[in-house]
């Protein structure tokens, strides 16, 4: 359903925000430890130090905030990548950006014993940047230059390469396996609020940066020749978009590991609701990304209770059929 008027778009965005907030509250209330909405409210107003109150304030609240933040970041990064590459299959995980950031974090934690959260974040940004630059360079080689199919193949090869490096390293160093195995599956469980706080400034900068350039992205989506004829400095815009993508993807991986498919699924869903105007597409995608990851995380708690499925597995279950559908239909990302 395409919302064509701004009035309907505002209403749709408000509804999405309401659902987003409801799922955040649900993430705080529901889980293995049996709690109610009243207990959750009391935990913030009259915390008595009980097990239920501690679970809510020290485990579930950070978990909900992290899931929301990571979902927003990955979805917005997906919008920017699809617009930048003009490729409907572009996303941080498909193009190897998440895998590059993940490999860098694994090396930082296991080889250099990094415990400083800021250092881990910068390592993730570095890994994301290396992967993004590598994909762009490989995809540009040849007489035809940069094409969507070459970018997709380069991204798939880069993702496979970094994933193989990570697996090979963990095989050689089994002691490191226990430290990072659950993190590599993509999870928001057990994450501390401190790591979110350390990365949040970069993510907020990325969100605001994406909104700031959204009108220019509308011009770029009309075609590079048209954009240049209208006076748009396309080279500078692409550099800015790449920086935002690296900040959002690297920051998300530093917090929760390489969670896949949000960056490819959500932009298409948002585009079917609000169209191709990036002034609406970016905020809608962000909110829907948060909704998807929050809902996936809540479901992950109940699939094999009392154990939990990593939320990255849940997003893969949801995203894989959608990825196949997009690949078959060949939607145009504008």
C-alpha positions as CSV (number, residue, x, y, z in Angstrom):
1,X,0.0,0.0,0.0
2,X,1.6,3.2,-1.2
3,X,0.9,6.3,0.9
4,X,1.0,9.1,-1.6
5,X,0.0,12.2,0.4
6,X,2.2,13.7,3.1
7,X,-0.8,13.5,5.5
8,X,-1.1,9.8,5.1
9,X,2.7,9.4,5.4
10,X,2.7,11.3,8.7
11,X,-0.1,9.1,10.0
12,X,1.8,6.0,8.8
13,X,5.0,7.2,10.5
14,X,3.2,7.9,13.8
15,X,1.6,4.4,13.7
16,X,5.0,2.8,13.1
17,X,6.5,4.8,16.0
18,X,3.6,3.6,18.2
19,X,4.2,0.0,17.2
20,X,8.0,0.5,17.7
21,X,7.4,1.8,21.3
22,X,5.0,-1.0,22.0
23,X,7.5,-3.6,21.0
24,X,10.2,-1.9,23.1
25,X,7.9,-2.2,26.1
26,X,7.1,-5.8,25.2
27,X,10.8,-6.6,25.0
28,X,11.2,-5.3,28.5
29,X,8.3,-7.3,29.9
30,X,8.4,-10.7,28.1
31,X,11.0,-13.4,28.5
32,X,12.0,-16.5,30.4
33,X,11.7,-14.7,33.8
34,X,8.0,-14.3,34.3
35,X,7.1,-10.6,34.7
36,X,4.1,-8.4,34.1
37,X,3.6,-4.9,32.9
38,X,3.0,-3.8,36.5
39,X,6.2,-5.4,37.7
40,X,8.1,-3.6,34.9
41,X,6.6,-0.3,35.8
42,X,7.4,-0.9,39.5
43,X,11.0,-1.7,38.5
44,X,11.5,1.8,37.3
45,X,9.4,3.6,39.9
46,X,10.1,1.6,43.1
47,X,12.9,-0.8,42.4
48,X,13.3,-3.1,45.4
49,X,16.3,-5.1,44.2
50,X,14.2,-8.2,43.5
51,X,15.3,-10.7,40.8
52,X,12.5,-9.6,38.5
53,X,13.3,-5.9,38.9
54,X,17.0,-6.6,38.3
55,X,16.3,-8.6,35.2
56,X,14.1,-5.8,33.8
57,X,16.5,-2.9,34.5
58,X,19.9,-4.5,34.0
59,X,19.2,-7.1,31.2
60,X,16.0,-6.4,29.3
61,X,16.1,-2.6,29.2
62,X,19.7,-2.5,27.6
63,X,18.6,-5.4,25.3
64,X,15.6,-3.5,24.0
65,X,17.5,-0.3,23.5
66,X,20.3,-2.1,21.7
67,X,17.9,-4.1,19.4
68,X,16.1,-0.8,18.5
69,X,19.3,1.0,17.8
70,X,20.9,-1.7,15.7
71,X,17.7,-2.3,13.7
72,X,17.4,1.4,12.9
73,X,21.1,1.6,11.9
74,X,21.1,-1.4,9.6
75,X,17.9,-0.4,7.9
76,X,19.1,3.1,7.1
77,X,22.5,1.7,5.9
78,X,20.6,-0.6,3.6
79,X,18.7,2.4,2.1
80,X,21.9,4.3,1.4
81,X,23.6,1.3,-0.1
82,X,20.8,0.5,-2.5
83,X,20.6,4.1,-3.6
84,X,24.4,4.5,-3.9
85,X,24.9,1.3,-5.9
86,X,21.5,1.3,-7.7
87,X,21.3,-2.3,-6.7
88,X,18.1,-3.8,-5.1
89,X,20.2,-6.5,-3.4
90,X,22.6,-4.1,-1.7
91,X,22.9,-4.3,2.1
92,X,25.7,-4.3,4.6
93,X,25.6,-8.1,5.0
94,X,25.2,-9.0,1.4
95,X,28.1,-6.7,0.4
96,X,30.5,-8.0,3.0
97,X,30.6,-4.8,5.1
98,X,29.3,-6.6,8.2
99,X,31.6,-9.5,7.6
100,X,34.6,-7.2,7.4
101,X,33.6,-5.4,10.6
102,X,33.0,-8.7,12.3
103,X,36.4,-10.1,11.3
104,X,38.2,-6.9,12.5
105,X,36.4,-7.1,15.9
106,X,37.3,-10.8,16.3
107,X,40.9,-10.1,15.7
108,X,40.8,-7.1,18.0
109,X,39.3,-9.1,20.9
110,X,41.2,-12.3,20.5
111,X,44.6,-11.2,19.2
112,X,45.0,-7.8,20.8
113,X,42.9,-8.5,23.9
114,X,40.9,-5.3,23.4
115,X,38.6,-4.6,26.2
116,X,38.1,-0.9,25.6
117,X,34.7,-0.3,24.1
118,X,35.8,2.7,22.1
119,X,38.7,0.7,20.6
120,X,36.4,-2.1,19.6
121,X,34.1,0.4,17.9
122,X,37.0,1.9,15.9
123,X,38.2,-1.5,14.9
124,X,34.7,-2.3,13.6
125,X,34.6,0.9,11.6
126,X,38.0,0.1,10.1
127,X,36.9,-3.4,9.1
128,X,33.7,-2.1,7.6
129,X,35.7,0.6,5.7
130,X,38.2,-1.9,4.3
131,X,35.4,-4.2,3.2
132,X,33.4,-1.4,1.6
133,X,36.4,0.0,-0.3
134,X,37.4,-3.5,-1.4
135,X,33.9,-4.2,-2.9
136,X,33.8,-0.8,-4.7
137,X,37.3,-1.3,-6.2
138,X,36.6,-4.9,-7.3
139,X,33.2,-3.9,-8.7
140,X,34.8,-1.1,-10.7
141,X,37.4,-3.2,-12.5
142,X,36.8,-3.8,-16.2
143,X,35.7,-1.8,-19.2
144,X,32.0,-1.6,-18.2
145,X,33.0,0.0,-14.9
146,X,30.7,-0.2,-11.9
147,X,27.5,-2.3,-12.5
148,X,24.9,-3.7,-10.1
149,X,25.7,-7.3,-11.0
150,X,29.5,-6.8,-10.6
151,X,28.9,-5.1,-7.2
152,X,26.7,-8.0,-6.0
153,X,29.3,-10.6,-7.0
154,X,32.1,-8.5,-5.5
155,X,30.1,-8.2,-2.3
156,X,29.3,-11.9,-2.1
157,X,33.0,-12.7,-2.7
158,X,34.1,-10.2,0.0
159,X,31.6,-11.5,2.5
160,X,32.7,-15.1,1.9
161,X,36.3,-14.1,2.2
162,X,36.0,-12.4,5.5
163,X,33.7,-15.1,6.9
164,X,36.3,-17.7,5.8
165,X,39.1,-15.7,7.5
166,X,37.1,-15.5,10.7
167,X,36.3,-19.2,10.7
168,X,39.9,-20.2,9.8
169,X,41.2,-18.0,12.6
170,X,38.8,-19.5,15.2
171,X,39.8,-23.1,14.1
172,X,43.4,-22.2,14.7
173,X,42.7,-20.6,18.0
174,X,40.0,-22.7,19.7
175,X,40.3,-20.7,23.0
176,X,39.0,-17.7,21.1
177,X,35.9,-19.6,19.9
178,X,34.0,-19.4,23.2
179,X,34.6,-15.7,23.4
180,X,33.1,-14.7,20.1
181,X,30.9,-17.6,18.9
182,X,27.6,-16.3,20.2
183,X,28.5,-12.8,19.2
184,X,29.3,-13.9,15.6
185,X,25.8,-15.4,15.3
186,X,24.4,-11.9,15.8
187,X,22.7,-11.4,19.2
188,X,21.5,-8.6,21.5
189,X,21.4,-11.0,24.5
190,X,23.8,-10.1,27.3
191,X,25.0,-6.9,25.8
192,X,25.9,-4.2,28.3
193,X,24.5,-0.7,28.1
194,X,28.0,0.6,28.2
195,X,28.9,-0.6,24.7
196,X,25.7,1.0,23.3
197,X,26.7,4.3,24.9
198,X,30.2,4.1,23.5
199,X,29.0,3.7,19.9
200,X,25.7,5.7,20.1
201,X,27.3,9.1,19.2
202,X,28.6,7.7,15.9
203,X,25.2,6.1,15.1
204,X,23.3,9.3,15.9
205,X,25.8,11.1,13.6
206,X,25.0,8.6,10.9
207,X,21.2,8.9,11.3
208,X,21.4,12.7,11.2
209,X,23.8,12.6,8.3
210,X,21.5,10.4,6.3
211,X,18.5,12.7,6.9
212,X,20.7,15.7,6.0
213,X,21.5,14.4,2.5
214,X,18.1,12.8,1.8
215,X,17.0,15.6,-0.6
216,X,20.3,15.2,-2.5
217,X,19.8,11.4,-2.6
218,X,16.5,12.1,-4.4
219,X,18.4,13.9,-7.1
220,X,21.0,11.2,-7.3
221,X,18.4,8.5,-7.8
222,X,17.3,10.3,-11.0
223,X,20.7,9.3,-12.6
224,X,24.2,10.6,-12.2
225,X,24.2,12.6,-15.5
226,X,20.9,14.3,-14.5
227,X,22.2,15.0,-11.0
228,X,25.4,16.6,-12.3
229,X,23.4,18.7,-14.8
230,X,21.4,20.0,-11.8
231,X,24.6,21.1,-10.1
232,X,24.9,18.2,-7.6
233,X,28.5,17.3,-6.6
234,X,27.9,13.6,-6.9
235,X,31.5,12.6,-5.9
236,X,31.3,14.4,-2.6
237,X,27.8,13.0,-1.9
238,X,28.9,9.5,-2.6
239,X,31.8,9.9,-0.1
240,X,29.4,11.2,2.5
241,X,27.1,8.3,1.9
242,X,30.0,5.8,2.2
243,X,31.0,7.4,5.5
244,X,27.5,7.1,6.9
245,X,27.2,3.5,5.8
246,X,30.5,2.6,7.5
247,X,29.5,4.4,10.7
248,X,26.1,2.7,10.9
249,X,27.2,-0.8,9.8
250,X,30.4,-0.8,11.8
251,X,28.7,0.5,14.9
252,X,25.9,-2.0,14.7
253,X,28.4,-4.9,14.3
254,X,30.5,-3.6,17.2
255,X,27.3,-3.8,19.4
256,X,25.5,-6.9,18.3
257,X,27.6,-8.8,15.8
258,X,26.8,-9.3,12.1
259,X,23.0,-9.4,12.0
260,X,21.8,-10.0,8.5
261,X,18.9,-9.2,6.2
262,X,17.5,-6.1,7.9
263,X,19.4,-3.9,5.5
264,X,17.9,-5.6,2.4
265,X,14.4,-6.4,3.6
266,X,13.3,-3.2,5.3
267,X,14.2,-0.6,2.5
268,X,12.0,-2.5,0.1
269,X,9.1,-2.7,2.5
270,X,9.4,1.0,3.3
271,X,9.7,1.9,-0.4
272,X,6.4,0.0,-1.0
273,X,4.7,2.2,1.7
274,X,6.1,5.7,1.1
275,X,7.7,5.5,-2.3
276,X,11.2,6.6,-3.3
277,X,11.3,10.1,-1.6
278,X,14.3,9.6,0.7
279,X,13.0,12.3,3.1
280,X,10.3,9.8,4.0
281,X,12.1,6.6,3.1
282,X,15.0,7.0,5.5
283,X,12.9,7.6,8.7
284,X,10.3,5.0,7.8
285,X,13.1,2.4,7.1
286,X,14.8,3.2,10.4
287,X,11.6,2.7,12.5
288,X,10.6,-0.4,10.5
289,X,14.2,-1.8,11.1
290,X,13.8,-1.3,14.8
291,X,10.4,-3.0,14.7
292,X,11.8,-6.0,12.8
293,X,14.7,-6.5,15.2
294,X,12.6,-6.0,18.3
295,X,10.0,-8.5,17.1
296,X,12.6,-11.0,16.1
297,X,14.3,-10.7,19.5
298,X,11.1,-11.3,21.3
299,X,10.3,-14.4,19.2
300,X,13.8,-15.7,19.7
301,X,13.2,-16.0,23.4
302,X,10.3,-18.4,22.9
303,X,11.3,-20.7,20.1
304,X,13.3,-23.2,22.2
305,X,12.7,-21.8,25.7
306,X,14.4,-22.0,28.1
307,X,17.3,-21.6,25.6
308,X,17.3,-18.7,23.2
309,X,17.9,-18.5,19.4
310,X,20.4,-15.8,18.4
311,X,18.4,-12.9,16.9
312,X,20.6,-13.1,13.8
313,X,19.2,-16.5,13.1
314,X,15.6,-15.2,13.4
315,X,16.3,-12.3,10.9
316,X,17.9,-14.8,8.5
317,X,14.7,-17.0,8.7
318,X,12.6,-14.0,7.9
319,X,15.0,-12.4,5.3
320,X,16.1,-15.4,3.2
321,X,12.8,-15.9,1.4
322,X,12.5,-12.2,0.9
323,X,16.0,-12.1,-0.6
324,X,15.1,-14.8,-3.0
325,X,11.9,-13.0,-4.0
326,X,13.8,-9.8,-4.7
327,X,16.5,-11.6,-6.7
328,X,13.8,-13.2,-8.8
329,X,11.7,-10.1,-9.4
330,X,14.7,-7.8,-9.9
331,X,13.1,-4.8,-8.1
332,X,14.7,-1.5,-9.0
333,X,16.2,0.3,-6.0
334,X,16.0,4.0,-6.7
